[in-house]
Amino acid sequence: MTQQRALEILKTGANVFLTGEPGAGKTHTINEYLRYLRARKVDAAVTASTGIAATHINGMTIHSWSGVGIRPSLSKYEVEEIAGREYVAKRIARAKVLVIDEVSMLGAYMLDMVDAITKAVKRNNKPFGGLQIIFVGDFFQLPPVNRGQEKIAFAYDSPAWAAAKPVACYLTEQHRQDDDAFLFVLGAIRKNSFNDDHVAHIEGRRVARGTVPDTVPRLFSHNADVDATNEAILAKLPGDSKTFTMVTRGPAAMVAALQKGCLSPQFLKLKKGAVVMFTKNNPQEHFVNGTLGTVKDFTGRGGLPVIKTRDGRRIEPEPMDWIIEENGKDRARISQLPLRLAWAMTVHKSQGVSLDEAVMDLSDVFEFGQGYVALSRVKRLTGLYMLGWNERAFQVHPEVFERDTAFRAGSAEADAFFAGMDSANLKELHANFIASVGGKKIPDGEKEDGSADGMEERPIDKLRKESPQAFRRWTDDEEKKLKDLFKRDAGIPELAKLLGRKEGGIRARLEKLGLIDPLYPHHAQLNKK
């Protein structure tokens, strides 16, 4: 199914399970739908199964949003007590749509509790209190934590899932990997048909320890390996390290929960030359969770680090907050620089991150899907450096494989049904859903920003009027100066000021000169040659 078809189905108000391989565009599709809802003043709650996953979508955990917390079960009394909390009731009452991302890591018991709470708040016995429920994720990826049960209870095992009857929308486009050989390997894992032919591709990427540059991120199964690697490489750098200590406030248990979901460590040790990854989204400063860079200096405000990102920007990050709210007030808060050392990370913490290259040691993989998550972080086979693996690394849960076949079949049926629907009927379904949830109607011929179709100036004409410098020819002297300044670590904003050009023009010229990689404009790699 294409992203466009999935959007058409989402807009009808149907409950949906949005799935597909890593890189198929699940997050992009959800963001497009959320933009559509915001334009029509429809409140959507955006949540995820874990704190780490929540940071990828600028949302909160489903545990926090629903008020359930870390409970393993709820009595009828507890359901009413939670539903009676003012801040929970207001949050749920105003929501018309509920998104749960990384649903593969959510246990069936948790979904049933969220269903009970939403029904109690909405005073509506329909599944999830009548909310449009959108499950997003891929069950081939990391499963829920097994709380001592003999059998893992996936979210789709939940009675609440069955009652919601979500339409499966299985995205089949690929926007991360564009390497046929690598897609051949990843596809075989998903089909449970991994054999010697696929092993040969992985074997071709085997490397010896110590032969890959330290600048390439490493993925491990266990935290101990991550910590040891980061500390060892940091120790190799010259000079003294600077330690930035997390500031905490609130009850110990709540602070501990925040720290567990925070990618930034309690004690962040940095040196000049350290490779780091941003751990939080900040649109104003133009970095997201997963943006990579290098510590260039400690000349930021109060001696904070200055980071040069892979696309040449210089950022001076300041501490950011992670918060737990209760009754509309902050109950716990931690504050730390949104950074972590990025020479190594665990497979669990890499979920949702897209990497150009990575070194992996999958010898200690212990969960179904763990190896698949690690492999699918990388865009091409040439960016994969394998230290070792075990048999479990290329296995998927047999139950998930069987269920995936059903999801694909359901998606094909839905695709065919909506493909055959008259466009006028589909448009009417979209309008009816927006009306049913009290949304704003956008008249025909009017765009979502309120402008009329055909009346606005073409973007290129507007740009030529506002930024004539963007089309000024580059001289040989200007190009030479650009190269020299860039090699001296001048960032794009600084280059724009020095050369009297717009930042977009500077970035485009750097791409043309081969100094940054045009294939990855959002996470461009410096040319190492």
C-alpha positions as CSV (number, residue, x, y, z in Angstrom):
1,M,0.0,0.0,0.0
2,T,1.2,3.5,-0.8
3,Q,1.4,6.3,1.8
4,Q,-1.2,8.2,-0.1
5,R,-3.7,5.3,0.1
6,A,-3.0,4.9,3.8
7,L,-3.7,8.7,4.3
8,E,-7.0,8.3,2.4
9,I,-8.0,5.6,4.8
10,L,-6.9,7.4,7.9
11,K,-8.9,10.5,6.9
12,T,-12.1,8.4,7.0
13,G,-11.8,8.1,10.7
14,A,-11.3,4.3,10.6
15,N,-9.2,2.6,13.2
16,V,-5.9,1.7,11.6
17,F,-2.8,-0.4,12.1
18,L,-0.1,1.4,10.1
19,T,2.8,-1.0,9.5
20,G,5.5,-1.8,7.1
21,E,9.3,-2.4,6.9
22,P,11.7,0.1,8.5
23,G,12.1,3.0,6.1
24,A,8.6,2.5,4.6
25,G,7.5,6.0,5.8
26,K,5.3,5.2,8.8
27,T,6.4,8.3,10.7
28,H,6.1,10.5,7.6
29,T,2.5,9.2,7.0
30,I,1.5,9.8,10.5
31,N,3.0,13.3,10.5
32,E,1.1,14.1,7.3
33,Y,-2.2,13.0,8.9
34,L,-1.5,15.0,12.1
35,R,-0.9,18.1,9.9
36,Y,-4.2,17.5,8.2
37,L,-6.0,17.2,11.6
38,R,-4.3,20.3,13.0
39,A,-5.4,22.4,10.1
40,R,-9.0,21.3,10.8
41,K,-8.7,21.9,14.6
42,V,-9.0,18.3,15.5
43,D,-7.2,17.3,18.7
44,A,-4.9,14.3,18.3
45,A,-3.0,12.6,21.2
46,V,0.4,11.4,20.0
47,T,1.9,8.7,22.2
48,A,4.5,5.9,22.1
49,S,5.2,2.7,24.0
50,T,8.5,3.9,25.4
51,G,10.0,7.2,26.5
52,I,12.7,6.9,23.8
53,A,10.2,6.3,21.1
54,A,8.1,9.2,22.3
55,T,11.0,11.6,21.8
56,H,11.0,10.7,18.1
57,I,7.5,11.9,17.6
58,N,7.4,14.8,20.0
59,G,4.8,13.0,22.1
60,M,4.6,11.3,25.5
61,T,4.4,7.7,26.6
62,I,1.0,6.0,26.5
63,H,1.6,5.1,30.1
64,S,1.8,8.8,31.1
65,W,-0.9,10.0,28.8
66,S,-3.5,7.5,30.1
67,G,-2.5,7.9,33.7
68,V,-1.8,4.2,34.0
69,G,1.9,4.5,34.7
70,I,3.7,1.2,35.4
71,R,0.8,-0.8,36.8
72,P,0.6,-4.4,35.5
73,S,-3.2,-4.4,36.0
74,L,-6.2,-2.3,37.1
75,S,-9.2,-2.9,39.3
76,K,-12.5,-1.3,38.6
77,Y,-11.9,1.1,41.5
78,E,-8.5,2.1,40.1
79,V,-10.0,2.7,36.7
80,E,-12.5,5.1,38.2
81,E,-9.8,6.7,40.4
82,I,-7.5,7.4,37.4
83,A,-10.4,8.6,35.2
84,G,-11.4,11.0,38.0
85,R,-8.1,12.8,38.0
86,E,-8.7,16.2,36.5
87,Y,-5.5,16.4,34.3
88,V,-6.1,12.9,32.9
89,A,-9.8,13.5,32.3
90,K,-9.2,16.8,30.5
91,R,-6.4,15.3,28.3
92,I,-8.5,12.3,27.2
93,A,-11.8,14.2,27.0
94,R,-10.5,16.7,24.4
95,A,-8.7,14.1,22.3
96,K,-10.5,12.8,19.2
97,V,-7.7,10.7,17.8
98,L,-5.2,8.6,19.7
99,V,-1.9,7.5,18.0
100,I,0.3,4.8,19.7
101,D,3.7,4.5,18.1
102,E,6.1,1.5,18.4
103,V,3.1,-0.6,19.3
104,S,5.2,-3.8,18.9
105,M,6.8,-3.1,22.3
106,L,3.4,-2.6,24.1
107,G,2.0,-5.6,25.9
108,A,-1.6,-6.7,25.4
109,Y,-2.4,-6.0,29.1
110,M,-1.4,-2.3,28.7
111,L,-3.7,-1.9,25.7
112,D,-6.6,-3.3,27.7
113,M,-5.9,-0.8,30.5
114,V,-5.8,2.2,28.1
115,D,-9.1,1.0,26.6
116,A,-10.7,0.8,30.1
117,I,-9.5,4.3,31.1
118,T,-10.6,6.0,27.8
119,K,-14.0,4.3,28.1
120,A,-14.4,5.6,31.7
121,V,-13.4,9.2,30.9
122,K,-15.5,9.4,27.7
123,R,-18.4,7.6,29.3
124,N,-18.6,5.7,26.1
125,N,-18.4,1.9,25.8
126,K,-17.1,1.8,22.2
127,P,-13.5,0.6,21.8
128,F,-11.2,3.3,23.3
129,G,-14.2,5.4,24.2
130,G,-15.0,6.2,20.6
131,L,-11.5,7.6,19.8
132,Q,-10.1,6.9,16.4
133,I,-7.2,4.6,17.4
134,I,-4.1,4.4,15.2
135,F,-1.5,1.7,16.0
136,V,1.8,2.4,14.4
137,G,4.7,-0.1,14.3
138,D,6.3,-3.3,13.0
139,F,6.0,-6.5,15.0
140,F,9.2,-7.8,13.5
141,Q,11.0,-5.2,15.6
142,L,11.5,-5.3,19.4
143,P,8.8,-7.2,21.3
144,P,7.2,-6.3,24.7
145,V,9.1,-7.1,27.8
146,N,8.1,-10.6,28.9
147,R,6.9,-10.2,32.5
148,G,7.5,-13.9,33.4
149,Q,4.7,-15.2,31.2
150,E,5.3,-18.4,29.3
151,K,4.1,-16.7,26.1
152,I,4.6,-13.1,25.0
153,A,1.3,-11.3,24.8
154,F,1.6,-8.9,21.8
155,A,-0.7,-5.9,21.5
156,Y,-2.7,-7.7,18.8
157,D,-3.5,-10.4,21.4
158,S,-5.5,-7.8,23.3
159,P,-9.3,-8.0,23.4
160,A,-9.2,-4.2,22.9
161,W,-7.3,-4.6,19.6
162,A,-9.8,-7.2,18.4
163,A,-12.8,-4.9,19.4
164,A,-11.2,-1.9,17.6
165,K,-11.0,-3.9,14.3
166,P,-8.2,-1.8,12.9
167,V,-7.8,-1.7,9.1
168,A,-4.3,-3.0,8.3
169,C,-2.4,-0.4,6.1
170,Y,0.9,-2.2,5.1
171,L,3.2,0.4,3.5
172,T,5.3,-1.2,0.8
173,E,7.4,1.8,-0.5
174,Q,11.0,2.0,0.7
175,H,12.6,5.3,1.6
176,R,15.6,4.3,3.8
177,Q,17.3,1.4,2.0
178,D,18.0,1.6,-1.8
179,D,20.4,-1.3,-2.0
180,D,18.9,-4.3,-3.7
181,A,21.3,-6.8,-2.1
182,F,20.6,-5.4,1.4
183,L,16.8,-5.4,0.8
184,F,17.2,-9.0,-0.3
185,V,18.8,-9.8,3.1
186,L,16.3,-7.9,5.2
187,G,13.3,-9.3,3.2
188,A,14.5,-12.8,3.8
189,I,14.5,-12.2,7.6
190,R,11.0,-10.9,7.5
191,K,9.9,-13.9,5.4
192,N,11.6,-16.4,7.7
193,S,13.6,-17.7,4.7
194,F,17.1,-16.6,5.7
195,N,19.6,-19.1,4.3
196,D,23.2,-19.5,3.2
197,D,22.8,-17.1,0.3
198,H,21.9,-14.3,2.7
199,V,24.6,-15.3,5.1
200,A,27.1,-14.8,2.3
201,H,26.1,-11.1,2.0
202,I,26.5,-10.7,5.8
203,E,29.8,-12.6,5.7
204,G,31.1,-10.2,3.1
205,R,30.7,-7.3,5.6
206,R,32.6,-9.0,8.4
207,V,35.5,-7.0,9.8
208,A,38.1,-7.5,12.5
209,R,37.9,-5.5,15.7
210,G,39.9,-2.3,15.6
211,T,39.8,-2.0,11.8
212,V,36.9,0.5,11.5
213,P,37.4,4.2,12.4
214,D,36.1,5.3,15.8
215,T,33.8,7.8,14.1
216,V,31.5,5.0,12.9
217,P,28.7,4.3,15.4
218,R,28.7,0.9,17.1
219,L,25.6,-1.1,18.1
220,F,25.6,-3.7,20.9
221,S,23.0,-5.8,22.6
222,H,24.0,-4.9,26.2
223,N,24.6,-1.6,28.0
224,A,27.9,-2.8,29.5
225,D,29.5,-3.1,26.0
226,V,28.2,0.4,25.0
227,D,29.6,2.0,28.2
228,A,33.0,0.3,27.8
229,T,33.3,1.3,24.2
230,N,32.4,4.9,24.7
231,E,34.7,5.3,27.7
232,A,37.6,3.6,25.9
233,I,37.4,5.8,22.8
234,L,36.9,9.0,24.9
235,A,40.0,8.1,26.9
236,K,42.1,8.0,23.7
237,L,41.3,11.7,22.9
238,P,43.9,14.2,24.2
239,G,43.1,16.6,27.0
240,D,40.9,16.6,30.0
241,S,37.2,15.7,29.9
242,K,34.4,18.0,31.1
243,T,31.6,16.4,33.0
244,F,28.0,17.8,32.8
245,T,25.8,16.5,35.7
246,M,22.1,16.0,35.3
247,V,19.9,18.2,37.6
248,T,17.0,16.3,39.1
249,R,13.9,17.3,41.1
250,G,11.0,15.2,42.4
251,P,10.3,11.8,44.0
252,A,13.1,9.3,43.5
253,A,10.9,6.7,41.7
254,M,9.7,9.3,39.2
255,V,13.1,10.7,38.6
256,A,14.4,7.1,38.0
257,A,11.6,6.6,35.5
258,L,12.6,9.8,33.6
259,Q,16.3,8.8,33.7
260,K,15.5,5.4,32.2
261,G,13.7,7.0,29.3
262,C,16.3,9.7,28.7
263,L,19.1,9.0,26.2
264,S,21.3,11.6,27.8
265,P,23.3,10.1,30.8
266,Q,23.2,11.3,34.3
267,F,26.9,12.2,34.0
268,L,27.9,13.3,30.5
269,K,31.6,13.3,29.9
270,L,32.9,15.1,26.9
271,K,36.2,16.2,25.2
272,K,37.1,18.1,22.1
273,G,36.7,15.7,19.2
274,A,34.1,13.5,20.9
275,V,31.4,12.1,18.5
276,V,28.0,12.9,19.9
277,M,24.3,12.4,19.1
278,F,21.5,14.8,20.0
279,T,18.9,13.1,22.2
280,K,15.9,15.4,21.9
281,N,14.1,17.4,19.2
282,N,14.5,21.1,19.0
283,P,13.0,22.6,15.8
284,Q,14.3,26.1,16.8
285,E,17.9,25.0,16.9
286,H,17.4,22.6,13.9
287,F,18.4,19.4,15.5
288,V,16.5,16.2,16.2
289,N,17.0,13.0,18.1
290,G,19.7,11.2,16.1
291,T,21.5,14.2,14.7
292,L,25.2,13.4,14.8
293,G,28.1,15.8,15.3
294,T,31.5,16.4,16.9
295,V,32.5,18.5,19.9
296,K,34.6,21.4,18.5
297,D,35.1,23.5,21.6
298,F,33.7,24.5,25.0
299,T,33.2,28.2,24.2
300,G,29.4,28.1,24.5
301,R,27.6,30.1,27.2
302,G,29.1,29.2,30.5
303,G,31.6,26.8,29.0
304,L,29.0,24.6,27.3
305,P,30.1,22.5,24.3
306,V,29.9,23.7,20.7
307,I,28.9,21.0,18.3
308,K,29.6,20.8,14.6
309,T,27.0,18.6,12.9
310,R,27.7,16.3,10.0
311,D,26.1,18.9,7.6
312,G,28.5,21.6,8.8
313,R,26.2,23.6,11.2
314,R,27.5,24.8,14.5
315,I,25.1,24.4,17.5
316,E,25.6,25.6,21.1
317,P,23.1,23.4,22.9
318,E,21.8,24.3,26.4
319,P,20.3,21.9,28.9
320,M,16.8,20.7,28.2
321,D,14.1,19.2,30.4
322,W,12.3,15.9,30.6
323,I,9.2,16.2,32.8
324,I,6.5,14.1,34.4
325,E,3.2,16.0,35.0
326,E,0.5,15.2,37.4
327,N,-2.7,17.2,38.1
328,G,-1.3,19.8,35.7
329,K,1.9,20.3,37.8
330,D,5.4,19.1,37.4
331,R,5.9,16.2,39.7
332,A,9.4,15.3,38.5
333,R,11.9,17.0,36.2
334,I,15.4,16.2,35.0
335,S,17.6,18.6,33.1
336,Q,20.7,17.7,31.0
337,L,22.4,18.6,27.8
338,P,20.5,16.9,24.9
339,L,23.6,14.9,24.0
340,R,25.2,11.5,24.4
341,L,28.4,9.9,23.2
342,A,27.7,8.3,19.9
343,W,30.5,5.9,19.3
344,A,28.2,3.2,20.6
345,M,24.6,2.6,21.6
346,T,22.3,-0.3,22.3
347,V,20.1,-1.8,19.7
348,H,17.1,-0.9,21.9
349,K,18.0,2.7,21.9
350,S,18.8,2.8,18.2
351,Q,15.2,1.9,17.3
352,G,13.8,4.9,15.2
353,V,17.3,6.1,14.3
354,S,18.6,6.1,10.7
355,L,22.4,5.7,10.2
356,D,24.6,5.9,7.2
357,E,26.9,3.3,8.6
358,A,27.4,1.3,11.8
359,V,29.6,-1.4,13.4
360,M,27.5,-4.2,14.9
361,D,28.3,-7.0,17.2
362,L,25.2,-9.3,17.3
363,S,27.0,-12.2,19.0
364,D,24.9,-11.7,22.2
365,V,21.5,-11.1,20.6
366,F,18.9,-12.6,23.0
367,E,15.5,-11.4,21.6
368,F,13.6,-12.2,18.4
369,G,13.8,-9.1,16.2
370,Q,16.8,-7.6,17.9
371,G,19.2,-8.3,15.1
372,Y,16.6,-7.2,12.5
373,V,16.3,-3.8,14.2
374,A,20.0,-3.4,14.3
375,L,20.5,-4.3,10.6
376,S,17.6,-2.1,9.4
377,R,19.1,1.0,11.0
378,V,21.7,1.2,8.1
379,K,20.8,2.5,4.7
380,R,23.1,0.3,2.6
381,L,25.0,-3.0,2.8
382,T,28.3,-1.0,2.3
383,G,27.5,0.9,5.5
384,L,27.4,-2.3,7.5
385,Y,30.4,-3.6,9.5
386,M,29.8,-6.9,11.2
387,L,32.0,-8.1,14.1
388,G,30.0,-11.2,14.8
389,W,26.5,-12.7,15.2
390,N,24.7,-15.7,16.6
391,E,21.8,-17.7,15.2
392,R,19.1,-15.7,16.9
393,A,20.3,-12.5,15.2
394,F,18.5,-13.4,11.9
395,Q,15.4,-14.9,13.4
396,V,11.9,-13.5,13.8
397,H,9.2,-14.6,16.2
398,P,7.3,-17.5,14.4
399,E,4.0,-16.2,15.7
400,V,4.7,-12.7,14.3
401,F,5.5,-14.2,10.9
402,E,2.1,-15.9,10.8
403,R,0.3,-12.8,11.9
404,D,2.2,-10.7,9.4
405,T,0.8,-12.8,6.6
406,A,-2.7,-11.9,7.8
407,F,-1.8,-8.2,8.0
408,R,-0.6,-8.2,4.4
409,A,-3.7,-9.9,3.2
410,G,-6.0,-7.5,5.1
411,S,-4.0,-4.5,3.7
412,A,-4.4,-5.9,0.1
413,E,-8.2,-6.1,0.6
414,A,-8.4,-2.6,2.0
415,D,-6.2,-1.3,-0.8
416,A,-8.4,-2.9,-3.4
417,F,-11.6,-1.6,-1.7
418,F,-10.6,2.0,-1.5
419,A,-9.1,1.9,-5.0
420,G,-12.5,1.0,-6.3
421,M,-14.3,3.8,-4.4
422,D,-15.6,6.8,-6.2
423,S,-13.6,9.9,-5.3
424,A,-16.7,11.9,-4.4
425,N,-17.8,9.2,-1.9
426,L,-14.3,9.1,-0.4
427,K,-14.3,12.9,-0.1
428,E,-17.7,12.7,1.6
429,L,-16.4,10.2,4.1
430,H,-13.5,12.5,4.9
431,A,-15.8,15.5,5.4
432,N,-18.2,13.4,7.6
433,F,-15.5,12.3,9.9
434,I,-14.2,15.9,10.5
435,A,-17.7,17.0,11.1
436,S,-18.4,14.2,13.6
437,V,-15.4,15.2,15.8
438,G,-16.3,18.9,15.7
439,G,-13.4,19.8,13.3
440,K,-13.2,22.9,11.1
441,K,-14.4,22.5,7.5
442,I,-12.0,23.8,4.8
443,P,-14.1,25.0,1.8
444,D,-13.3,23.7,-1.6
445,G,-10.7,25.8,-3.4
446,E,-9.2,26.9,-0.1
447,K,-5.8,25.6,1.0
448,E,-5.1,24.6,4.5
449,D,-3.3,27.9,5.2
450,G,-6.3,29.8,4.1
451,S,-5.1,30.9,0.7
452,A,-7.1,30.3,-2.5
453,D,-6.0,27.9,-5.2
454,G,-4.4,29.5,-8.2
455,M,-4.0,32.9,-6.5
456,E,-0.6,32.5,-4.9
457,E,2.7,33.4,-6.5
458,R,4.9,30.6,-7.7
459,P,7.5,29.7,-5.0
460,I,10.4,30.3,-7.5
461,D,9.1,33.7,-8.5
462,K,8.7,34.7,-4.9
463,L,12.2,33.5,-4.1
464,R,13.7,35.5,-7.0
465,K,12.1,38.7,-5.6
466,E,13.0,38.1,-2.0
467,S,16.5,36.6,-2.5
468,P,18.1,37.8,-5.7
469,Q,21.5,36.8,-4.2
470,A,20.4,33.2,-4.4
471,F,20.8,33.3,-8.2
472,R,24.1,35.2,-8.3
473,R,26.8,33.4,-10.2
474,W,29.7,31.9,-8.1
475,T,33.1,33.2,-9.0
476,D,36.3,31.0,-8.8
477,D,37.6,33.3,-6.0
478,E,34.3,32.8,-4.0
479,E,34.5,29.1,-4.4
480,K,38.1,29.0,-3.2
481,K,37.2,31.1,-0.2
482,L,34.2,28.9,0.6
483,K,36.4,25.7,0.5
484,D,39.1,27.3,2.7
485,L,36.6,28.6,5.3
486,F,34.7,25.3,5.4
487,K,37.9,23.3,5.9
488,R,38.7,25.6,8.9
489,D,35.4,24.4,10.5
490,A,33.3,27.4,9.6
491,G,29.6,26.5,9.9
492,I,27.0,27.2,7.3
493,P,25.5,30.2,9.2
494,E,29.0,31.7,9.5
495,L,29.8,31.1,5.8
496,A,26.5,32.8,4.8
497,K,27.5,35.9,6.7
498,L,31.1,36.0,5.5
499,L,30.1,35.5,1.8
500,G,26.9,37.5,1.8
501,R,24.8,34.5,0.7
502,K,21.7,32.7,2.0
503,E,22.3,29.5,4.1
504,G,20.4,27.4,1.5
505,G,22.7,28.7,-1.3
506,I,25.8,27.9,0.8
507,R,24.6,24.4,1.5
508,A,23.7,23.8,-2.2
509,R,27.2,25.0,-3.3
510,L,28.9,22.7,-0.7
511,E,26.9,19.8,-2.1
512,K,27.9,20.7,-5.7
513,L,31.6,20.9,-4.6
514,G,31.3,17.4,-3.0
515,L,32.1,18.7,0.5
516,I,28.8,17.4,1.9
517,D,26.7,14.5,0.5
518,P,23.7,15.5,-1.6
519,L,22.1,12.1,-1.2
520,Y,21.4,12.9,2.5
521,P,20.5,16.6,2.7
522,H,19.1,16.3,6.2
523,H,22.0,14.3,7.6
524,A,24.8,15.1,5.2
525,Q,28.2,13.4,5.7
526,L,31.4,15.4,5.5
527,N,33.6,14.3,2.6
528,K,36.6,12.6,4.3
529,K,38.8,12.6,1.2
